[in-house]
């Protein structure tokens, strides 16, 4: 079994055929999906998708792009939402200094609020970071020194120093279809150094379809392609890669029930 640890099944791209998308994932051997929250305003829709399917779970959070419109005054709204039995993670949150759709100070404030919520709920924080490796490392280290929490870097595209810091802090690294792209040699070189017991796989669907499906709308079933690439990179069989990443997922996302 594989797990798609990060997708967006509430997005309108999936609305016309959501049942079929989930069925195709099951048929491909993807036993669990986590549909990720990006705004509190749209969280009811994220939660509704998770409630609709037994093996779809969800997170609650404010994407760094949305920080200016949903600036949090603390972790309490996230903590309240996380009481729902289908909410298994906090985020996605973090820093995006590539697009900078929100002011950096707002992104940092929200990032810290999400970490506080993760710490108080015991759920993992789901970190988005782009062009902000040093700042992300600084915040994660400082917050971890203040009090421990669990989490992962999702859709990892960062530097060796970010990967090393994440592993040092006990966090996980999630691999998306970007790692299959022809021009991702540098990224693959970093991922090759990450211990197998710290890796997850994801789609970030509907975005970032892996090779050879690049350019199509992504969906959870396509995580099989990313897993196949990662197995080759790590020098293990597809079955061993699936077992390792799935066990890693359940070690991190402790609130998720294993499929029937």
DODO-902956 format. One record per atom (N, C-alpha, C): x, z, y; atom name; residue number from 1; chain. Coordinates in steps of 0.001 Angstrom, whole numbers, plus 500000, padded with zeros to 6 digits. Example, Ala and Ser with C-alpha at 12.3 -4.5 7.8 and 13.67 -1.06 7.14 Angstrom:
<sites>
east up north atome num chaine
513190 507800 494310 N 1 A
512300 507800 495500 CA 1 A
513200 507800 496700 C 1 A
512850 507080 497750 N 2 A
513670 507140 498940 CA 2 A
512900 507870 500030 C 2 A
</sites>
This chain:
<sites>
east up north atome num chaine
500828 500000 498804 N 1 A
500000 500000 500000 CA 1 A
500863 500000 501247 C 1 A
500441 499235 502248 N 2 A
501042 499267 503567 CA 2 A
500080 499922 504547 C 2 A
500620 500343 505682 N 3 A
499818 500916 506763 CA 3 A
500130 500158 508045 C 3 A
499096 499749 508763 N 4 A
499286 499232 510124 CA 4 A
499146 500424 511056 C 4 A
500292 500923 511515 N 5 A
500295 502173 512267 CA 5 A
499901 502008 513728 C 5 A
499684 500755 514181 N 6 A
499359 500550 515601 CA 6 A
498682 499196 515775 C 6 A
497384 499230 516052 N 7 A
496630 498015 516371 CA 7 A
495537 498399 517366 C 7 A
494826 497395 517838 N 8 A
493796 497620 518864 CA 8 A
492496 496947 518420 C 8 A
491837 497550 517436 N 9 A
490657 496928 516849 CA 9 A
489438 496968 517746 C 9 A
489494 497749 518829 N 10 A
488367 497769 519766 CA 10 A
488425 496617 520762 C 10 A
489513 495863 520784 N 11 A
489659 494800 521772 CA 11 A
488651 493681 521506 C 11 A
488201 493017 522557 N 12 A
487135 492014 522399 CA 12 A
487503 490853 521485 C 12 A
488793 490598 521310 N 13 A
489201 489502 520421 CA 13 A
488687 489687 518995 C 13 A
488440 490940 518599 N 14 A
488012 491212 517234 CA 14 A
486500 491368 517078 C 14 A
485795 491504 518175 N 15 A
484371 491844 518109 CA 15 A
483550 490902 517228 C 15 A
483752 489580 517285 N 16 A
482881 488691 516507 CA 16 A
483042 488812 514998 C 16 A
484179 489352 514524 N 17 A
484427 489360 513070 CA 17 A
485193 490606 512629 C 17 A
484871 491743 513208 N 18 A
485633 492948 512906 CA 18 A
485548 493325 511432 C 18 A
484374 493199 510843 N 19 A
484240 493508 509414 CA 19 A
485178 492642 508577 C 19 A
485257 491362 508922 N 20 A
486119 490444 508172 CA 20 A
487595 490776 508380 C 20 A
487959 491171 509595 N 21 A
489354 491541 509885 CA 21 A
489771 492740 509035 C 21 A
488919 493745 508971 N 22 A
489229 494933 508166 CA 22 A
489258 494581 506681 C 22 A
488353 493719 506247 N 23 A
488340 493308 504837 CA 23 A
489598 492527 504473 C 23 A
490067 491661 505382 N 24 A
491292 490904 505105 CA 24 A
492499 491833 505019 C 24 A
492507 492872 505836 N 25 A
493594 493842 505757 CA 25 A
493613 494505 504378 C 25 A
492459 494934 503924 N 26 A
492367 495564 502596 CA 26 A
492845 494606 501512 C 26 A
492405 493353 501600 N 27 A
492779 492364 500593 CA 27 A
494276 492107 500574 C 27 A
494922 492266 501734 N 28 A
496368 492062 501841 CA 28 A
497163 493287 501419 C 28 A
496473 494374 501083 N 29 A
497165 495590 500663 CA 29 A
497431 496575 501780 C 29 A
496781 496366 502923 N 30 A
496927 497282 504058 CA 30 A
495810 498316 503951 C 30 A
496161 499502 503478 N 31 A
495139 500479 503134 CA 31 A
494635 501315 504282 C 31 A
495426 501420 505365 N 32 A
495075 502269 506507 CA 32 A
495473 501547 507785 C 32 A
494638 501677 508813 N 33 A
494951 501167 510146 CA 33 A
494709 502285 511165 C 33 A
495546 502323 512190 N 34 A
495322 503225 513313 CA 34 A
495072 502374 514548 C 34 A
493869 502511 515103 N 35 A
493485 501772 516303 CA 35 A
493781 502651 517518 C 35 A
494535 502103 518463 N 36 A
495195 502906 519494 CA 36 A
494424 502888 520804 C 36 A
494275 504068 521401 N 37 A
493639 504186 522704 CA 37 A
494579 503803 523827 C 37 A
494043 503117 524847 N 38 A
494847 502717 526009 CA 38 A
494279 503242 527325 C 38 A
492995 503613 527340 N 39 A
492394 504255 528510 CA 39 A
491361 505267 528031 C 39 A
491136 506287 528839 N 40 A
490085 507244 528503 CA 40 A
488704 506631 528713 C 40 A
488597 505736 529678 N 41 A
487304 505096 529939 CA 41 A
486814 504311 528722 C 41 A
487747 503708 527996 N 42 A
487374 502885 526841 CA 42 A
487524 503632 525512 C 42 A
487885 504898 525576 N 43 A
488083 505646 524339 CA 43 A
486833 505707 523460 C 43 A
485616 505833 524015 N 44 A
484454 505847 523117 CA 44 A
484373 504623 522201 C 44 A
484787 503476 522695 N 45 A
484801 502282 521859 CA 45 A
485863 502332 520779 C 45 A
487017 502906 521102 N 46 A
488080 503084 520108 CA 46 A
487596 504020 519000 C 46 A
486999 505109 519414 N 47 A
486493 506099 518453 CA 47 A
485393 505505 517583 C 47 A
484544 504690 518171 N 48 A
483435 504098 517415 CA 48 A
483930 503194 516292 C 48 A
485000 502453 516547 N 49 A
485572 501611 515494 CA 49 A
486102 502473 514354 C 49 A
486775 503553 514680 N 50 A
487300 504438 513638 CA 50 A
486174 505094 512849 C 50 A
485094 505417 513514 N 51 A
483953 506023 512822 CA 51 A
483268 505029 511883 C 51 A
483393 503761 512195 N 52 A
482686 502708 511442 CA 52 A
483334 502411 510095 C 52 A
484655 502634 509994 N 53 A
485395 502271 508785 CA 53 A
486131 503495 508247 C 53 A
486008 503731 506957 N 54 A
486574 504930 506368 CA 54 A
488070 505061 506521 C 54 A
488798 503945 506440 N 55 A
490255 504005 506463 CA 55 A
490849 503478 507765 C 55 A
490024 503449 508815 N 56 A
490511 503189 510167 CA 56 A
490463 504497 510947 C 56 A
491575 504825 511574 N 57 A
491698 506040 512369 CA 57 A
492038 505637 513794 C 57 A
492198 506591 514679 N 58 A
492435 506203 516069 CA 58 A
493266 507235 516802 C 58 A
493682 506858 518010 N 59 A
494387 507778 518905 CA 59 A
493666 507800 520240 C 59 A
494047 508766 521062 N 60 A
493507 508853 522418 CA 60 A
494672 508902 523386 C 60 A
494599 508072 524428 N 61 A
495692 508075 525381 CA 61 A
495474 507114 526528 C 61 A
496421 507155 527458 N 62 A
496410 506300 528643 CA 62 A
497722 505517 528664 C 62 A
497624 504223 528478 N 63 A
498798 503342 528498 CA 63 A
499495 503460 529854 C 63 A
500832 503366 529881 N 64 A
501514 503474 531179 CA 64 A
501047 502458 532213 C 64 A
500580 501298 531781 N 65 A
500029 500332 532746 CA 65 A
498834 500910 533495 C 65 A
498105 501824 532854 N 66 A
496843 502335 533398 CA 66 A
497009 503666 534129 C 66 A
498245 504149 534259 N 67 A
498465 505494 534805 CA 67 A
497930 505642 536223 C 67 A
498024 504614 537015 N 68 A
497571 504726 538416 CA 68 A
496062 504907 538494 C 68 A
495327 504359 537534 N 69 A
493867 504453 537541 CA 69 A
493353 505658 536766 C 69 A
494171 506177 535844 N 70 A
493784 507353 535061 CA 70 A
494944 508357 535059 C 70 A
495233 508849 536239 N 71 A
496303 509844 536369 CA 71 A
495767 511193 535914 C 71 A
496403 511766 534910 N 72 A
495926 513011 534310 CA 72 A
496416 514217 535104 C 72 A
495599 515258 535130 N 73 A
496008 516502 535788 CA 73 A
496421 517554 534766 C 73 A
496807 517089 533596 N 74 A
497213 517973 532510 CA 74 A
496753 517404 531189 C 74 A
496987 518114 530115 N 75 A
496672 517587 528787 CA 75 A
495251 517829 528298 C 75 A
494429 518560 529073 N 76 A
493185 519090 528503 CA 76 A
492209 518000 528051 C 76 A
492109 516880 528792 N 77 A
491173 515823 528376 CA 77 A
491604 515182 527063 C 77 A
492893 515034 526884 N 78 A
493410 514490 525626 CA 78 A
493167 515472 524481 C 78 A
493407 516739 524746 N 79 A
493214 517767 523713 CA 79 A
491746 517822 523289 C 79 A
490844 517759 524248 N 80 A
489410 517789 523915 CA 80 A
489035 516608 523032 C 80 A
489516 515420 523383 N 81 A
489180 514224 522605 CA 81 A
489786 514282 521205 C 81 A
490957 514912 521097 N 82 A
491656 514972 519817 CA 82 A
490984 515886 518809 C 82 A
489996 516640 519238 N 83 A
489262 517490 518302 CA 83 A
488419 516673 517328 C 83 A
488133 515420 517676 N 84 A
487338 514562 516794 CA 84 A
488106 514316 515492 C 84 A
487427 514363 514346 N 85 A
488141 514249 513064 CA 85 A
488861 512926 512849 C 85 A
488469 511882 513556 N 86 A
489118 510582 513370 CA 86 A
490300 510353 514319 C 86 A
490529 511255 515254 N 87 A
491648 511107 516199 CA 87 A
492890 511727 515581 C 87 A
493927 510890 515363 N 88 A
495091 511343 514604 CA 88 A
496396 511251 515391 C 88 A
496338 510784 516645 N 89 A
497546 510672 517447 CA 89 A
497231 510733 518926 C 89 A
498266 510956 519732 N 90 A
498143 511049 521187 CA 90 A
498919 509887 521810 C 90 A
498222 509014 522506 N 91 A
498847 507854 523132 CA 91 A
498031 506599 522868 C 91 A
498503 505425 523338 N 92 A
499903 505297 523639 CA 92 A
500199 505674 525085 C 92 A
501390 506191 525264 N 93 A
501858 506661 526549 CA 93 A
503324 506278 526683 C 93 A
503919 506582 527823 N 94 A
505332 506300 527985 CA 94 A
505653 505671 529311 C 94 A
506681 504816 529305 N 95 A
507194 504229 530533 CA 95 A
507347 502727 530361 C 95 A
506787 501956 531276 N 96 A
506986 500513 531283 CA 96 A
507526 500114 532648 C 96 A
508834 499983 532735 N 97 A
509486 499618 533992 CA 97 A
509772 498119 534065 C 97 A
509244 497366 533090 N 98 A
509341 495902 533122 CA 98 A
508250 495332 534014 C 98 A
507002 495699 533721 N 99 A
505884 495218 534532 CA 99 A
505593 496109 535732 C 99 A
505776 497420 535547 N 100 A
505505 498388 536620 CA 100 A
504109 498194 537229 C 100 A
503108 498114 536353 N 101 A
501727 498017 536833 CA 101 A
501259 499322 537466 C 101 A
501948 500414 537167 N 102 A
501648 501712 537775 CA 102 A
502937 502299 538331 C 102 A
502822 503127 539385 N 103 A
504023 503752 539945 CA 103 A
504760 504576 538889 C 103 A
506072 504602 538998 N 104 A
506883 505310 538004 CA 104 A
506541 506792 537939 C 104 A
506303 507423 539082 N 105 A
505985 508850 539080 CA 105 A
504696 509125 538310 C 105 A
503713 508246 538442 N 106 A
502455 508407 537708 CA 106 A
502678 508236 536208 C 106 A
503507 507270 535841 N 107 A
503804 507065 534420 CA 107 A
504491 508298 533828 C 107 A
505443 508850 534562 N 108 A
506165 510030 534081 CA 108 A
505219 511221 533928 C 108 A
504359 511417 534929 N 109 A
503428 512546 534870 CA 109 A
502506 512434 533662 C 109 A
501973 511247 533426 N 110 A
501098 511055 532272 CA 110 A
501856 511218 530952 C 110 A
503070 510705 530913 N 111 A
503894 510835 529716 CA 111 A
504064 512312 529351 C 111 A
504379 513128 530331 N 112 A
504568 514560 530069 CA 112 A
503251 515224 529651 C 112 A
502139 514789 530231 N 113 A
500837 515353 529842 CA 113 A
500517 515010 528388 C 113 A
500839 513799 527974 N 114 A
500606 513405 526583 CA 114 A
501483 514210 525630 C 114 A
502736 514430 526002 N 115 A
503613 515231 525152 CA 115 A
503072 516652 525028 C 115 A
502568 517197 526129 N 116 A
501977 518538 526074 CA 116 A
500779 518565 525132 C 116 A
499963 517507 525174 N 117 A
498802 517432 524281 CA 117 A
499245 517312 522824 C 117 A
500284 516518 522586 N 118 A
500802 516374 521226 CA 118 A
501313 517715 520703 C 118 A
501994 518413 521555 N 119 A
502555 519712 521174 CA 119 A
501436 520703 520832 C 119 A
500384 520724 521641 N 120 A
499311 521699 521451 CA 120 A
498386 521352 520290 C 120 A
498218 520067 520016 N 121 A
497325 519651 518925 CA 121 A
498053 519509 517594 C 121 A
499377 519374 517639 N 122 A
500134 519100 516423 CA 122 A
500082 517658 515984 C 122 A
499523 516781 516827 N 123 A
499441 515363 516507 CA 123 A
500651 514630 517102 C 123 A
501062 513521 516491 N 124 A
502220 512800 517012 CA 124 A
501914 512073 518314 C 124 A
502913 512010 519197 N 125 A
502795 511236 520427 CA 125 A
503292 509818 520143 C 125 A
502544 508841 520617 N 126 A
502825 507424 520374 CA 126 A
503409 506852 521660 C 126 A
504711 506521 521615 N 127 A
505464 506208 522821 CA 127 A
505656 504700 522979 C 127 A
505248 504203 524139 N 128 A
505534 502836 524574 CA 128 A
506662 502923 525592 C 128 A
507732 502165 525389 N 129 A
508809 502148 526382 CA 129 A
509370 500746 526493 C 129 A
509512 500290 527732 N 130 A
510088 498967 527984 CA 130 A
510914 499015 529264 C 130 A
512153 498587 529149 N 131 A
513097 498607 530270 CA 131 A
513224 500011 530874 C 131 A
513119 501024 530029 N 132 A
513192 502413 530513 CA 132 A
513839 503309 529460 C 132 A
514830 502772 528751 N 133 A
515425 503529 527648 CA 133 A
516016 504857 528110 C 133 A
516834 504815 529156 N 134 A
517512 506036 529589 CA 134 A
516521 507092 530056 C 134 A
515521 506667 530818 N 135 A
514520 507604 531319 CA 135 A
513682 508171 530169 C 135 A
513354 507326 529193 N 136 A
512587 507788 528033 CA 136 A
513384 508817 527236 C 136 A
514659 508540 527001 N 137 A
515517 509485 526280 CA 137 A
515580 510816 527016 C 137 A
515759 510764 528319 N 138 A
515871 511994 529111 CA 138 A
514614 512845 528995 C 138 A
513447 512206 529106 N 139 A
512190 512958 529018 CA 139 A
511992 513512 527610 C 139 A
512202 512690 526599 N 140 A
512002 513162 525230 CA 140 A
512936 514315 524897 C 140 A
514198 514211 525289 N 141 A
515144 515297 524998 CA 141 A
514767 516576 525728 C 141 A
514443 516437 527003 N 142 A
514085 517616 527774 CA 142 A
512847 518302 527245 C 142 A
511837 517500 526900 N 143 A
510591 518068 526382 CA 143 A
510795 518677 524989 C 143 A
511618 518029 524173 N 144 A
511870 518574 522841 CA 144 A
512629 519889 522921 C 144 A
513544 520005 523882 N 145 A
514261 521266 524072 CA 145 A
513328 522372 524549 C 145 A
512304 521992 525339 N 146 A
511353 522992 525836 CA 146 A
510498 523544 524709 C 146 A
510031 522667 523838 N 147 A
509243 523064 522664 CA 147 A
509044 521822 521807 C 147 A
509111 521963 520483 N 148 A
509101 520778 519619 CA 148 A
507739 520099 519551 C 148 A
507784 518824 519208 N 149 A
506598 518006 518958 CA 149 A
507032 516867 518049 C 149 A
506077 516113 517544 N 150 A
506391 514971 516685 CA 150 A
505968 513687 517382 C 150 A
506504 512556 516911 N 151 A
506109 511295 517524 CA 151 A
506906 510118 517022 C 151 A
506628 508970 517624 N 152 A
507303 507732 517266 CA 152 A
507451 506853 518491 C 152 A
508433 505945 518429 N 153 A
508550 504861 519382 CA 153 A
507840 503672 518759 C 153 A
506759 503231 519376 N 154 A
506003 502126 518785 CA 154 A
506562 500795 519269 C 154 A
506382 499751 518443 N 155 A
506813 498394 518796 CA 155 A
508242 498416 519333 C 155 A
509133 498972 518557 N 156 A
510482 499231 519044 CA 156 A
511198 497925 519394 C 156 A
511699 497861 520635 N 157 A
512516 496730 521085 CA 157 A
513734 497225 521857 C 157 A
514061 498486 521691 N 158 A
515041 499122 522559 CA 158 A
516479 498991 522083 C 158 A
517310 499767 522731 N 159 A
518752 499740 522518 CA 159 A
519140 500618 521327 C 159 A
520415 500475 520931 N 160 A
520954 501344 519887 CA 160 A
520892 502805 520319 C 160 A
521152 503071 521593 N 161 A
521145 504466 522044 CA 161 A
519736 505055 521979 C 161 A
518700 504244 522217 N 162 A
517333 504746 522094 CA 162 A
516999 505028 520638 C 162 A
517381 504123 519752 N 163 A
517139 504356 518328 CA 163 A
517862 505604 517853 C 163 A
519120 505751 518246 N 164 A
519896 506924 517824 CA 164 A
519270 508216 518353 C 164 A
518810 508173 519613 N 165 A
518199 509369 520201 CA 165 A
516910 509733 519485 C 165 A
516097 508723 519178 N 166 A
514837 508982 518482 CA 166 A
515089 509637 517121 C 166 A
516045 509092 516383 N 167 A
516374 509666 515073 CA 167 A
516907 511085 515231 C 167 A
517778 511287 516208 N 168 A
518345 512621 516467 CA 168 A
517254 513636 516770 C 168 A
516206 513202 517464 N 169 A
515123 514097 517854 CA 169 A
514069 514264 516761 C 169 A
514280 513627 515623 N 170 A
513329 513755 514516 CA 170 A
512136 512839 514623 C 170 A
512206 511835 515500 N 171 A
511094 510932 515696 CA 171 A
511217 509718 514774 C 171 A
510157 508929 514739 N 172 A
510103 507736 513908 CA 172 A
510147 506492 514792 C 172 A
510449 505362 514170 N 173 A
510527 504079 514866 CA 173 A
509616 503098 514145 C 173 A
508725 502464 514907 N 174 A
507755 501541 514329 CA 174 A
508137 500103 514678 C 174 A
508107 499251 513666 N 175 A
508585 497876 513772 CA 175 A
507399 496923 513832 C 175 A
507416 496046 514829 N 176 A
506336 495071 515014 CA 176 A
506823 493665 514692 C 176 A
505946 492704 514889 N 177 A
506278 491311 514631 CA 177 A
507404 490771 515481 C 177 A
507698 491414 516598 N 178 A
508815 490966 517439 CA 178 A
510110 490901 516629 C 178 A
510262 491818 515701 N 179 A
511488 491872 514912 CA 179 A
511649 490666 513996 C 179 A
510590 489885 513781 N 180 A
510680 488689 512943 CA 180 A
511033 487445 513748 C 180 A
511001 487532 515076 N 181 A
511215 486343 515900 CA 181 A
512662 485858 515775 C 181 A
512862 484570 515917 N 182 A
514184 483965 515719 CA 182 A
515222 484537 516675 C 182 A
514823 484872 517882 N 183 A
515773 485335 518895 CA 183 A
515961 486850 518890 C 183 A
515474 487525 517845 N 184 A
515536 488994 517797 CA 184 A
516718 489509 516990 C 184 A
517823 488772 516962 N 185 A
518979 489209 516177 CA 185 A
519491 490577 516622 C 185 A
519558 490802 517936 N 186 A
520055 492092 518431 CA 186 A
519150 493234 517991 C 186 A
517840 493006 518045 N 187 A
516894 494029 517609 CA 187 A
517053 494309 516119 C 187 A
517180 493266 515327 N 188 A
517352 493477 513888 CA 188 A
518632 494242 513586 C 188 A
519668 493999 514363 N 189 A
520920 494734 514157 CA 189 A
520726 496226 514396 C 189 A
519930 496581 515393 N 190 A
519627 497993 515648 CA 190 A
518785 498567 514511 C 190 A
517751 497853 514125 N 191 A
516845 498351 513078 CA 191 A
517579 498544 511749 C 191 A
518581 497736 511520 N 192 A
519339 497871 510272 CA 192 A
520013 499228 510170 C 192 A
520292 499852 511313 N 193 A
520982 501151 511323 CA 193 A
520027 502337 511196 C 193 A
518734 502099 511345 N 194 A
517762 503197 511321 CA 194 A
517501 503596 509875 C 194 A
517601 504872 509542 N 195 A
517338 505289 508162 CA 195 A
515937 504872 507703 C 195 A
515850 504467 506452 N 196 A
514576 503994 505910 CA 196 A
513494 505059 506006 C 196 A
513899 506337 505950 N 197 A
512897 507402 505996 CA 197 A
512387 507696 507409 C 197 A
512765 506848 508389 N 198 A
512261 506999 509752 CA 198 A
511500 505761 510236 C 198 A
511221 504820 509366 N 199 A
510620 503555 509784 CA 199 A
509147 503456 509411 C 199 A
508369 502898 510330 N 200 A
506984 502511 510086 CA 200 A
506853 501029 510420 C 200 A
505727 500432 510022 N 201 A
505423 499050 510397 CA 201 A
504080 499005 511105 C 201 A
503938 498014 511978 N 202 A
502715 497876 512771 CA 202 A
502523 496418 513156 C 202 A
501324 496123 513678 N 203 A
501075 494780 514213 CA 203 A
501002 494751 515732 C 203 A
500467 495799 516358 N 204 A
500073 495766 517771 CA 204 A
499016 494691 517998 C 204 A
498277 494370 516949 N 205 A
497227 493347 517041 CA 205 A
496218 493715 518137 C 205 A
495749 492706 518861 N 206 A
495811 491259 518607 CA 206 A
497051 490557 519134 C 206 A
498072 491316 519548 N 207 A
499269 490714 520118 CA 207 A
500366 490553 519067 C 207 A
501378 489728 519378 N 208 A
502678 489714 518699 CA 208 A
502602 489378 517216 C 208 A
501866 488344 516869 N 209 A
501820 487931 515466 CA 209 A
503225 487601 514971 C 209 A
503571 488065 513778 N 210 A
504924 487830 513247 CA 210 A
505108 486382 512797 C 210 A
506362 485996 512651 N 211 A
506666 484715 512017 CA 211 A
506180 484763 510566 C 211 A
505658 483665 510022 N 212 A
505511 482337 510616 CA 212 A
504175 482127 511318 C 212 A
503544 483195 511763 N 213 A
502206 483116 512355 CA 213 A
502238 483258 513864 C 213 A
503427 483254 514441 N 214 A
503573 483461 515880 CA 214 A
502727 482454 516654 C 214 A
502035 482971 517677 N 215 A
501145 482133 518472 CA 215 A
499687 482281 518095 C 215 A
499420 482809 516898 N 216 A
498050 483076 516481 CA 216 A
497626 484467 516949 C 216 A
496324 484710 516945 N 217 A
495862 486069 517183 CA 217 A
496313 486945 516015 C 217 A
496963 488028 516321 N 218 A
497464 488924 515282 CA 218 A
496326 489757 514711 C 218 A
496503 490239 513496 N 219 A
495530 491148 512885 CA 219 A
496245 491992 511844 C 219 A
495649 493123 511433 N 220 A
496357 494058 510553 CA 220 A
496904 493451 509266 C 220 A
496229 492464 508687 N 221 A
496730 491854 507451 CA 221 A
498122 491278 507620 C 221 A
498475 490878 508841 N 222 A
499757 490217 509076 CA 222 A
500938 491192 509064 C 222 A
500669 492483 508976 N 223 A
501779 493442 508888 CA 223 A
502603 493200 507626 C 223 A
502013 492520 506657 N 224 A
502734 492167 505426 CA 224 A
503971 491331 505751 C 224 A
503864 490436 506725 N 225 A
504990 489577 507080 CA 225 A
506129 490374 507704 C 225 A
505775 491307 508577 N 226 A
506793 492161 509188 CA 226 A
507463 493030 508134 C 226 A
506676 493551 507208 N 227 A
507229 494394 506142 CA 227 A
508183 493595 505253 C 227 A
507855 492343 504988 N 228 A
508729 491511 504155 CA 228 A
510080 491290 504830 C 228 A
510053 491007 506139 N 229 A
511302 490849 506872 CA 229 A
512118 492135 506833 C 229 A
511440 493269 507052 N 230 A
512137 494549 507109 CA 230 A
512731 494910 505748 C 230 A
512041 494588 504681 N 231 A
512579 494837 503341 CA 231 A
513885 494079 503144 C 231 A
513896 492819 503536 N 232 A
515114 492036 503418 CA 232 A
516238 492601 504265 C 232 A
515900 493020 505471 N 233 A
516898 493574 506378 CA 233 A
517512 494853 505813 C 233 A
516689 495675 505193 N 234 A
517161 496953 504659 CA 234 A
517701 496832 503233 C 234 A
517570 495641 502624 N 235 A
518100 495441 501292 CA 235 A
517343 496175 500207 C 235 A
516018 496261 500373 N 236 A
515176 496915 499365 CA 236 A
514054 495957 498971 C 236 A
513381 496263 497890 N 237 A
512260 495432 497454 CA 237 A
511063 495632 498374 C 237 A
510136 494681 498348 N 238 A
508908 494812 499138 CA 238 A
508142 496054 498742 C 238 A
508097 496350 497439 N 239 A
507370 497540 496981 CA 239 A
508027 498818 497484 C 239 A
509349 498865 497452 N 240 A
510045 500066 497921 CA 240 A
509879 500240 499429 C 240 A
509879 499128 500163 N 241 A
509665 499207 501610 CA 241 A
508266 499709 501908 C 241 A
507279 499199 501165 N 242 A
505895 499639 501366 CA 242 A
505757 501125 501062 C 242 A
506352 501567 499957 N 243 A
506266 502979 499588 CA 243 A
506914 503855 500656 C 243 A
508087 503458 501108 N 244 A
508817 504282 502086 CA 244 A
508066 504369 503406 C 244 A
507650 503236 503952 N 245 A
506990 503265 505258 CA 245 A
505636 503947 505192 C 245 A
504952 503814 504069 N 246 A
503656 504478 503927 CA 246 A
503827 505988 503817 C 246 A
504803 506432 503035 N 247 A
505061 507873 502938 CA 247 A
505518 508431 504280 C 247 A
506335 507669 505009 N 248 A
506731 508096 506350 CA 248 A
505520 508272 507244 C 248 A
504591 507323 507155 N 249 A
503378 507403 507972 CA 249 A
502620 508692 507686 C 249 A
502425 509018 506424 N 250 A
501642 510208 506094 CA 250 A
502394 511502 506422 C 250 A
503725 511454 506436 N 251 A
504486 512622 506889 CA 251 A
504287 512872 508378 C 251 A
504136 511778 509142 N 252 A
503982 511898 510589 CA 252 A
502528 512117 510976 C 252 A
501638 511292 510446 N 253 A
500214 511363 510794 CA 253 A
499504 512245 509764 C 253 A
499716 513531 509898 N 254 A
499273 514479 508867 CA 254 A
497755 514649 508814 C 254 A
497066 514207 509830 N 255 A
495611 514356 509859 CA 255 A
494898 513230 509102 C 255 A
495611 512164 508792 N 256 A
495002 511022 508102 CA 256 A
494834 511347 506636 C 256 A
493646 511057 506109 N 257 A
493398 511187 504670 CA 257 A
493849 509913 503959 C 257 A
494486 510102 502825 N 258 A
494873 508931 502026 CA 258 A
493624 508220 501502 C 258 A
493661 506905 501403 N 259 A
492504 506170 500867 CA 259 A
492131 506632 499473 C 259 A
490788 506675 499229 N 260 A
490148 507077 498002 CA 260 A
491019 507176 496809 C 260 A
</sites>
